[in-house]
Amino acid sequence: IIRATHTGKDTNLAHIISLVEAAQMRKAPAQKLADMVAGYFSYGVIAASILTFIFWYFFGTHVWQDITHNATMKMVDTFSHHQSPLGISSPKIVSQYSGLILSLKLAIAVMVVACPCALGLATPTAILVGTAMGAEMGLLIKGGDVLEKVHHLSAVVFDKTGTLTTGKPTVTDCLPITSAETLGPTALLKLAAAVEVGTSHPLATAIQTAAKEKELTLPCATEFKTIPGLGISAIVDGSLVLLGKWEWLQERGITIPKVAEEQAVLLAKSGKTVVGVAMDDSFIGIIAVRDILRKDAQHTVAKLQNMGLRVVLLSGDRQEAANVIGKKIGLDVEDIIAGVPAIEKAITIKKLQQSYTVAMIGDGINDAPALSQADIGITLKSGTDIAMETAEIILMSDRLTDVVSSIQLSRATFNKIRQNIFWAFAYNILSIPLAAGILLPITGFSLSPTGAAGLMAFSSVSVVTNSLFLRRFNKT
């Protein structure tokens, strides 16, 4: 039996296609500059053509009369077997108006050879190939402007839970901290699981999974309230139960016992995330959760550092727990920023932007403001819908190493854009003087309008071909 969950435009494939199409329509700042230059360039070409005609007709043909005559006689041979409509021999007409014909020929050659086609093709062809290559590799890059910003990246910030870690944590400790003898580890877990029914955060999923594995019957919970990045509360059997960070519980008037603080530090130093549990006005226990580091996290961080990028870990977890993860992936202490609430992550990114061009990699609702604030937002396919909408690069394969691939591809694509623009300008710098007859007094060579058209077409083909070489990109 096959069940269709989405059809037509609602399928993942249709969504990917629409993202790629939208990306290919977005212009990079370099393309906007090229388009603006091409607009003014057209006026410059017309002016150069007129000046070429004026120079040769009024000065050049009089200074270099022999050269002018020889160049004109080459054209005579072309018309030697043709008669004009008036029955006058074409060679005689050509000879009589040699100065005018040569001047027109050179002016037309300048106008034809300087057509800004190569300049107009320089950026969009590279973006088309780059975004298409990205889609084939499972990298959805949302536009040419993204490619250009990635090229200037100097720092990469990672969220911890669900990004550097698998996002599938498990409960390791359930420690009641209360004088009430009736509250044991099982009762504490039941209360916590009942409250966590109201959210889909990875930590909540871990607590609910632990309760299911123990086949616990959960009490009824109502009036759920979630504070993103801080905690959650609900009414369970008439009592207000709160789960969350120490700071949030203290803001709610909960006093944290010294023994609980000591225990939390020990758990955090072993790399575990600590969740405090309170009922009414009393702190009643601790639940510790451990998430596994992704297998490719250390390799990804090392690659990024080798590319000259600063890598930062940004987490809302305790400093001790974040330090454990940070050291495993090879980060220095100053590159581990912990204890940052979700609402302040964007502020932290903004501070980093004072010195760096920043990319933020995250996957949760809590990360959306930071993804939006960063110069480049990157998220995994497993991320929330809001994270995928906010991010400018989506890693469809859910591999962390694709962060490196996306940056490498973006840099390669932007390098192609720069090569194309350089070639387009260099071509015009060299071809316009040639078409204007700069070699005519020295060698007797002049570029005909047909030769100018061929040279112009060659420049466009060369730009497109150079962009197609991007398909040889290999991620490392």
C-alpha positions in Angstrom: 0.0 0.0 0.0 1.3 3.4 -1.0 0.1 6.5 0.9 0.5 9.9 -0.7 1.0 12.6 2.0 1.4 15.5 -0.4 0.6 16.0 -4.0 1.5 18.5 -6.8 2.9 21.8 -5.6 2.8 20.6 -1.9 5.5 17.9 -2.4 9.1 18.3 -1.2 10.3 18.1 -4.8 8.0 20.9 -5.9 9.2 23.0 -3.0 12.8 22.4 -3.9 12.1 23.3 -7.6 10.4 26.5 -6.5 13.4 27.4 -4.2 15.9 26.8 -7.0 13.9 28.8 -9.5 13.6 31.7 -7.1 17.3 31.5 -6.3 18.2 31.8 -10.0 16.1 34.9 -10.3 17.8 36.7 -7.4 20.6 39.0 -8.4 24.0 39.2 -6.7 25.3 42.7 -6.0 28.0 42.1 -8.6 25.3 41.4 -11.2 23.5 44.6 -10.3 26.8 46.5 -10.7 27.4 44.8 -14.0 23.9 45.6 -15.3 24.3 49.3 -14.3 27.8 49.4 -16.0 26.3 47.8 -19.1 23.6 50.5 -19.2 26.1 53.3 -19.1 28.5 51.3 -21.3 26.0 51.4 -24.2 26.2 55.2 -24.2 30.0 55.0 -24.1 30.1 52.6 -27.1 27.9 54.9 -29.2 30.2 57.8 -28.2 33.3 55.8 -29.1 31.8 54.8 -32.5 31.0 58.5 -33.3 34.5 59.6 -32.2 36.0 56.9 -34.4 34.1 58.1 -37.4 35.0 61.7 -36.8 38.7 60.9 -36.2 39.1 58.8 -39.4 36.9 60.9 -41.6 38.4 64.3 -40.8 42.0 63.4 -39.7 43.0 59.8 -40.2 42.2 59.5 -43.9 44.1 62.7 -44.6 47.2 61.8 -42.6 47.5 58.2 -43.8 46.2 58.5 -47.3 48.2 55.6 -48.8 47.0 53.3 -46.0 43.5 54.5 -46.4 43.6 53.9 -50.2 45.0 50.3 -49.7 42.4 49.4 -47.1 39.7 50.8 -49.4 40.9 48.9 -52.4 40.6 45.6 -50.5 36.9 46.4 -50.4 36.9 47.2 -54.1 37.7 43.6 -54.9 34.5 42.6 -53.1 32.4 44.7 -55.3 34.3 44.3 -58.6 31.7 42.0 -60.1 28.7 44.0 -59.0 26.9 47.0 -60.5 25.1 49.7 -58.5 21.4 50.2 -59.2 22.3 53.2 -61.2 24.6 51.3 -63.4 27.7 53.0 -62.0 30.6 50.7 -61.3 30.9 49.9 -57.6 34.7 50.1 -57.5 34.6 53.7 -58.8 32.1 54.6 -56.1 34.2 52.9 -53.5 37.4 54.7 -54.7 35.7 58.0 -54.8 34.3 57.8 -51.3 37.1 55.8 -49.8 37.5 58.0 -46.7 33.8 57.9 -45.9 33.6 54.1 -46.4 36.6 53.4 -44.2 35.4 55.7 -41.5 31.9 54.1 -41.5 33.5 50.6 -41.5 35.6 51.3 -38.4 32.7 53.1 -36.6 30.3 50.1 -37.3 33.1 47.7 -36.2 33.4 49.5 -32.8 29.7 49.5 -32.2 29.4 45.8 -33.1 32.5 44.5 -31.2 31.6 46.4 -28.0 28.1 44.9 -27.5 27.9 44.3 -23.8 26.6 40.7 -24.1 29.5 39.1 -22.3 29.1 41.6 -19.4 25.4 40.8 -19.1 26.0 37.0 -19.2 28.9 37.1 -16.7 26.9 36.7 -13.5 23.6 35.0 -14.3 25.3 32.1 -16.2 27.6 31.4 -13.2 24.6 31.6 -10.8 22.5 29.3 -12.9 25.2 26.6 -12.9 26.2 27.1 -9.3 22.6 26.9 -7.9 21.9 23.9 -10.2 25.1 22.2 -8.9 24.1 22.9 -5.4 20.6 21.4 -5.9 22.2 18.2 -7.3 24.4 18.0 -4.2 21.5 18.6 -1.8 22.4 22.3 -1.1 19.6 24.8 -1.7 21.2 28.2 -2.1 18.6 30.9 -2.2 20.1 33.4 -4.7 23.2 35.0 -6.2 23.3 37.5 -3.4 23.8 34.6 -1.0 26.8 33.4 -3.0 28.5 36.8 -2.8 27.9 37.1 1.0 29.3 33.6 1.6 32.4 34.5 -0.3 33.1 37.2 2.4 32.4 34.9 5.4 34.9 35.2 8.2 33.1 33.4 11.1 30.7 30.5 11.4 28.5 30.1 14.5 26.9 26.7 15.4 24.0 26.1 17.6 24.5 23.0 19.9 21.4 21.0 20.3 20.2 19.4 17.1 23.0 21.0 15.0 26.3 19.9 16.4 24.5 17.1 18.2 22.1 14.6 16.7 19.0 16.2 18.3 17.9 12.9 19.8 18.8 13.2 23.5 18.1 10.6 26.1 17.4 11.0 29.8 20.3 9.8 31.9 19.5 11.1 35.4 16.3 11.8 37.3 17.1 13.1 40.7 14.4 14.3 43.2 15.6 17.0 45.5 12.9 17.5 48.1 12.1 16.6 51.7 8.9 14.8 50.6 9.5 11.1 50.8 6.6 10.3 48.4 8.4 11.9 45.4 10.8 9.4 43.9 12.6 9.4 40.5 9.5 7.8 38.8 7.1 10.3 40.2 9.4 13.2 39.1 9.6 11.7 35.6 5.9 11.4 35.4 5.4 15.0 36.4 8.0 16.2 33.9 6.6 14.1 31.0 3.1 15.3 31.7 4.2 18.9 31.3 6.4 18.2 28.3 3.4 16.9 26.3 2.8 20.6 25.4 6.0 21.0 23.4 8.1 19.3 20.7 11.5 20.4 21.8 14.2 17.7 21.6 14.6 17.7 25.4 10.8 17.3 25.8 10.9 14.4 23.4 13.6 12.8 25.4 11.6 13.1 28.6 8.5 11.7 27.0 10.4 8.8 25.5 11.8 7.9 28.9 8.3 7.9 30.4 7.0 5.7 27.5 9.9 3.2 27.9 9.0 2.8 31.6 5.3 2.5 30.6 4.3 5.2 33.0 0.7 6.5 33.1 0.9 10.3 33.0 -1.3 12.6 35.0 -3.5 15.0 33.1 -1.9 18.4 32.4 -3.6 21.6 31.3 -2.8 25.3 30.7 0.5 24.8 28.9 2.8 27.8 28.6 6.0 27.7 26.7 8.8 30.3 27.0 11.1 29.6 24.0 14.6 28.8 25.2 13.8 29.1 28.8 11.1 26.6 30.0 7.6 25.4 30.1 4.8 25.3 32.7 1.5 23.5 33.1 -1.1 22.7 35.7 -0.8 19.0 36.9 -3.4 17.7 39.4 -4.1 21.3 40.5 -0.4 22.2 41.0 1.7 24.5 38.9 4.7 22.5 37.6 7.6 24.2 35.9 10.5 22.8 33.9 13.4 24.9 32.6 16.6 26.7 33.2 17.8 27.8 36.6 17.6 31.5 35.7 14.0 31.2 34.5 12.9 29.3 37.6 14.6 31.9 39.8 12.7 34.7 38.0 9.5 32.8 38.9 10.4 33.0 42.5 11.8 29.5 42.9 14.8 29.1 45.3 17.4 26.7 44.1 18.8 24.6 46.9 22.6 24.5 47.3 22.7 20.7 46.9 20.8 21.0 43.6 23.3 23.6 42.3 26.2 21.4 43.2 24.6 18.4 41.5 23.8 20.4 38.4 27.5 21.5 38.0 28.7 17.9 38.3 26.2 16.8 35.6 27.0 19.7 33.3 30.7 19.0 33.6 30.0 15.5 32.2 28.4 17.1 29.1 24.8 16.7 30.2 22.0 19.2 29.8 20.3 19.9 33.2 16.6 20.7 33.5 15.2 22.0 36.8 11.8 20.9 38.0 9.7 22.9 40.4 6.1 22.5 41.8 4.2 25.5 43.0 6.9 27.5 44.9 9.4 24.6 45.6 12.3 23.2 43.7 11.7 19.4 43.6 14.2 17.8 41.3 16.7 17.6 38.4 16.4 15.8 35.1 19.7 15.4 33.1 19.7 14.7 29.4 22.6 13.7 27.2 22.8 14.3 23.4 25.3 12.6 21.2 27.7 14.6 19.1 27.3 14.2 15.3 30.0 11.9 13.9 31.0 14.5 11.3 31.0 17.5 13.7 34.7 17.5 14.6 35.7 17.0 10.9 33.4 19.8 9.8 34.8 22.3 12.4 38.4 21.3 11.5 37.7 21.9 7.8 36.2 25.3 8.5 39.1 26.3 10.6 41.5 25.2 7.8 39.6 27.5 5.5 40.5 30.5 7.7 37.1 30.8 9.4 36.5 31.4 13.1 34.2 28.8 14.4 32.0 29.6 17.4 29.6 27.5 19.5 26.6 29.4 20.7 24.3 27.6 23.2 21.7 28.3 25.7 23.0 25.4 27.8 25.2 25.8 30.9 28.8 26.8 30.3 30.1 23.5 31.7 28.1 21.4 29.3 28.9 23.6 26.3 32.7 23.4 27.2 32.5 19.6 27.0 31.1 19.7 23.5 33.4 22.6 22.4 36.5 20.8 23.5 35.4 17.6 21.7 35.2 19.5 18.4 38.5 21.4 18.9 37.3 24.9 20.0 39.1 27.2 22.3 37.3 28.5 25.4 36.9 32.0 24.0 35.0 30.5 21.0 32.4 28.8 23.3 29.5 31.1 24.2 27.0 29.5 26.5 24.1 30.4 28.7 22.6 32.6 26.0 18.7 32.6 26.0 17.0 32.3 22.6 15.9 35.9 22.6 19.5 37.0 23.1 21.2 34.8 20.4 20.4 37.4 17.7 22.1 40.1 19.9 25.2 37.9 20.3 25.3 37.5 16.5 25.0 41.3 16.1 28.0 41.8 18.4 30.1 39.3 16.3 29.1 41.2 13.2 31.0 44.2 14.4 34.2 42.3 13.6 33.2 39.4 11.3 30.9 38.5 8.4 28.9 35.8 10.2 27.1 32.6 9.1 24.7 31.0 11.7 23.9 27.3 11.5 20.8 26.3 13.5 17.7 24.1 13.2 15.1 25.2 15.8 12.4 27.8 16.3 14.7 29.4 18.9 17.4 29.8 16.2 15.2 31.7 13.8 16.0 35.3 15.1 19.7 34.5 15.0 19.5 33.0 11.5 17.7 36.1 10.4 20.3 38.4 12.0 23.3 36.6 10.6 24.7 37.6 7.3 24.1 34.0 6.1 21.6 31.6 7.8 22.1 27.9 7.2 19.8 25.2 8.4 19.5 21.4 8.1 16.6 19.6 6.5 15.6 18.3 9.9 15.1 21.8 11.1 11.8 23.5 11.8 9.7 25.1 9.1 10.4 28.6 10.4 14.2 27.9 10.4 14.0 26.7 6.8 12.1 29.8 5.8 14.5 32.1 7.5 17.7 30.4 6.4 19.4 31.3 3.0 21.0 27.9 2.6 19.2 24.6 3.3 21.2 21.4 3.7 18.8 18.8 2.3 21.0 15.8 3.1 21.2 16.6 6.8 25.0 16.2 6.8 27.0 18.7 8.8 29.9 18.4 6.3 27.6 20.0 3.7 28.2 23.3 5.5 31.8 23.1 4.2 30.5 22.1 0.7 28.0 24.9 0.6 30.8 27.5 1.4 33.2 25.9 -1.1 30.6 25.9 -3.8 29.6 29.5 -3.1 33.2 30.6 -3.2 33.8 28.7 -6.5 30.7 30.2 -8.1 31.6 33.7 -7.0 35.1 33.2 -8.3 33.6 32.3 -11.7 31.5 35.5 -11.6 34.7 37.5 -11.0 36.5 35.7 -13.8 33.6 36.3 -16.2 33.4 40.0 -15.3 37.1 40.4 -15.7 37.1 38.7 -19.1 34.1 40.8 -20.3 35.9 44.0 -19.3 39.3 42.9 -20.6 37.7 41.8 -23.9 36.2 45.3 -24.4 39.4 47.1 -23.4 41.3 45.1 -26.0 38.8 44.9 -28.8 37.5 48.4 -29.0 40.9 50.0 -29.9 41.4 47.1 -32.3 38.1 47.8 -34.0 38.8 51.6 -34.0 41.8 51.0 -36.2 44.7 51.4 -33.8 46.8 48.9 -35.9 45.8 50.3 -39.2 48.6 52.9 -39.5 51.2 50.4 -38.3 50.3 47.1 -39.9 47.5 48.1 -42.3 45.1 45.8 -40.4 41.6 46.8 -39.7 38.7 44.8 -38.2 35.7 44.4 -40.4 32.2 44.6 -39.0 31.8 40.8 -39.7 35.0 40.1 -37.9 33.8 42.3 -35.0 30.6 40.3 -34.9 32.5 37.0 -34.7 34.8 38.4 -31.9 31.7 39.6 -30.0 30.1 36.2 -30.3 33.3 34.5 -29.2 33.4 36.6 -26.0 29.9 35.6 -25.1 30.6 31.9 -25.8 33.8 32.0 -23.7 31.9 33.5 -20.7 29.2 30.8 -20.9 31.8 28.1 -21.3 33.8 29.3 -18.3 30.6 29.2 -16.2 30.0 25.6 -17.4 33.4 24.6 -16.1 31.8 25.0 -12.6 30.2 21.6 -13.2 33.7 20.1 -12.6 33.5 21.3 -9.0 34.3 18.6 -6.5 33.6 19.0 -2.8 36.5 18.1 -0.6 
